[in-house]
Amino acid sequence: MSEGPNLAALLDALDEHAVDYVVGGSVGALAHGAPDVLPADLDIIPATDPENLRRLVAALEAIGAERGPEYGEWRTDESGEREWVQDGRLRPAHPLDPGDATTLDHWFQSPHGRLDVVPVVAGTYEELRPRAVRIRVAGSDRWVASALDLLAGLTRPRRPKDGPRVRHLRSLAAADVRR
């Protein structure tokens, strides 16, 4: 899908189902004004309590979202940094279980584009939400991860396309520290 996701349709579906989430990834960077950002997907960090995850599953079903194939896994290095490692091995899809957030840690394809559910990136929803800011995204005010949390959530190695957004987010984070 070259034009990217229909952010309004994806975010509105989450809101219509009262899903608690924080916007992250490239959409979060774009919301903070990062240059040269063309989101290929929408990354959200949902609250992981079972009731919220039930609402998330209902929202995914309502938009006709299906899990994409998984050819990698999250790994944590000795310093605690998480990174996605694509290893070419197809892993079977696990049933979605609102009692287990790890079963929703996946990307979903829908008629509105790709949605990436990330229960933990630079922290959990409960850790990110107090630092998140309300920013207009796709026509409505949404909770967006702070610039510092977006920076911390970028996986390594950094991709060339991340350069401009990393520089922009660093400048925002530095301004927050000076306040």
C-alpha positions in Angstrom: 0.0 0.0 0.0 2.1 2.8 -1.3 0.0 5.8 -0.1 0.2 4.6 3.5 -2.6 3.8 6.0 -5.9 5.7 6.3 -5.0 7.0 9.8 -8.5 8.5 10.4 -10.2 5.2 9.7 -7.8 3.2 11.9 -7.7 5.7 14.8 -11.5 6.3 14.7 -12.1 2.6 14.9 -9.9 2.4 18.0 -11.7 5.4 19.5 -15.2 4.0 18.7 -14.3 0.9 20.7 -12.9 3.0 23.6 -9.4 1.5 23.2 -6.8 3.1 25.5 -3.6 3.6 23.5 -0.7 5.9 22.7 0.3 6.6 19.1 4.0 5.8 18.5 6.3 5.2 15.5 6.4 7.3 12.4 2.9 8.6 12.9 4.0 9.9 16.3 7.1 11.5 14.8 4.9 13.1 12.1 2.5 14.4 14.7 5.5 16.0 16.5 6.4 17.7 13.2 9.3 15.5 12.1 10.2 16.1 8.4 10.1 13.6 5.6 7.9 11.1 7.3 5.7 8.9 5.1 4.1 6.4 7.5 3.8 2.8 6.1 1.8 1.8 9.2 0.2 3.1 12.4 2.0 2.0 15.6 0.0 2.0 18.8 0.9 1.1 22.3 -2.3 -0.2 24.0 -3.1 -0.5 27.7 -2.6 -4.2 28.4 -5.4 -4.8 30.9 -7.7 -7.6 29.7 -10.8 -5.3 29.3 -8.9 -2.9 27.0 -7.4 -5.7 25.0 -11.0 -7.1 24.5 -11.9 -3.7 23.1 -8.8 -3.7 20.9 -9.7 -7.2 19.5 -13.3 -5.9 18.8 -11.8 -2.9 17.0 -9.5 -5.2 14.9 -12.5 -7.4 14.0 -14.6 -4.4 13.1 -12.1 -3.1 10.5 -11.5 -6.6 9.1 -7.9 -6.7 10.3 -5.9 -9.9 9.8 -2.5 -10.7 11.2 0.3 -10.6 8.7 3.0 -13.3 8.5 5.7 -13.1 11.2 9.3 -13.7 10.0 11.2 -12.5 13.1 11.1 -11.9 16.8 11.9 -9.4 19.5 15.2 -9.9 21.2 16.7 -8.2 24.2 20.4 -7.6 24.4 22.5 -7.6 27.5 21.9 -3.9 28.1 18.1 -4.4 27.9 17.7 -2.8 24.5 14.9 -4.6 22.4 15.3 -5.0 18.7 13.2 -6.7 16.0 15.3 -9.4 14.3 14.0 -10.7 11.0 15.4 -14.2 10.6 13.3 -15.5 7.7 11.6 -18.2 9.8 7.8 -18.1 9.5 6.2 -18.4 13.0 2.6 -19.7 13.4 0.0 -17.2 14.5 -1.2 -17.6 18.0 -4.9 -17.0 18.8 -5.6 -13.5 20.1 -6.0 -13.7 23.9 -7.1 -10.5 25.7 -5.6 -12.1 28.9 -2.1 -12.2 27.2 -0.9 -9.0 25.6 1.9 -10.8 23.9 -0.6 -12.5 21.5 -1.5 -9.0 20.2 2.1 -7.9 19.7 1.9 -8.1 16.0 1.1 -6.2 12.8 -2.3 -6.4 11.2 -3.4 -5.7 7.7 -6.8 -4.1 7.1 -8.6 -2.5 4.2 -7.5 0.8 5.9 -3.8 -0.1 5.9 -1.4 -1.7 8.3 -1.8 -1.4 12.1 1.1 -2.4 14.3 0.2 -3.2 17.9 3.2 -2.9 20.2 2.4 -3.6 23.9 5.9 -2.6 24.9 8.2 -0.3 23.0 10.0 2.3 25.1 7.8 1.2 27.9 4.2 0.1 28.5 1.1 2.2 28.0 1.1 2.8 31.7 4.6 4.2 31.6 4.2 6.2 28.3 0.8 7.7 28.9 1.8 10.2 31.7 4.4 11.7 29.4 2.3 11.5 26.2 0.9 14.7 24.7 -2.4 15.5 23.0 -1.7 16.3 19.4 -4.1 16.5 16.4 -3.7 13.4 14.3 -6.0 12.6 11.4 -8.6 15.2 12.4 -8.9 14.5 16.2 -6.8 15.0 19.3 -5.0 11.8 20.2 -2.4 10.8 22.9 1.0 10.6 21.2 4.1 9.3 22.8 6.6 12.1 23.9 9.5 12.9 21.6 11.9 11.3 24.1 9.8 8.1 24.2 9.6 8.0 20.4 13.4 8.3 20.3 13.8 5.5 22.8 11.4 3.3 20.8 13.4 3.4 17.6 14.9 0.0 17.1 18.5 -0.4 16.1 20.2 -0.4 13.8 18.7 2.9 12.7 17.5 2.9 9.2 18.5 5.7 6.8 15.0 7.0 6.7 15.1 7.5 10.5 17.8 10.2 10.3 15.7 13.3 9.9 13.0 12.2 12.4 15.7 11.3 15.0 17.3 14.7 14.6 13.9 16.4 14.9 12.8 14.3 18.0 16.2 15.0 19.7 15.7 18.7 19.3 12.2 18.5 20.8 13.5 16.3 23.7 16.4 18.7 24.3 13.9 21.6 24.5 11.8 19.6 27.0 14.8 19.0 29.2 15.6 22.7 29.3 12.2 23.7 30.5 
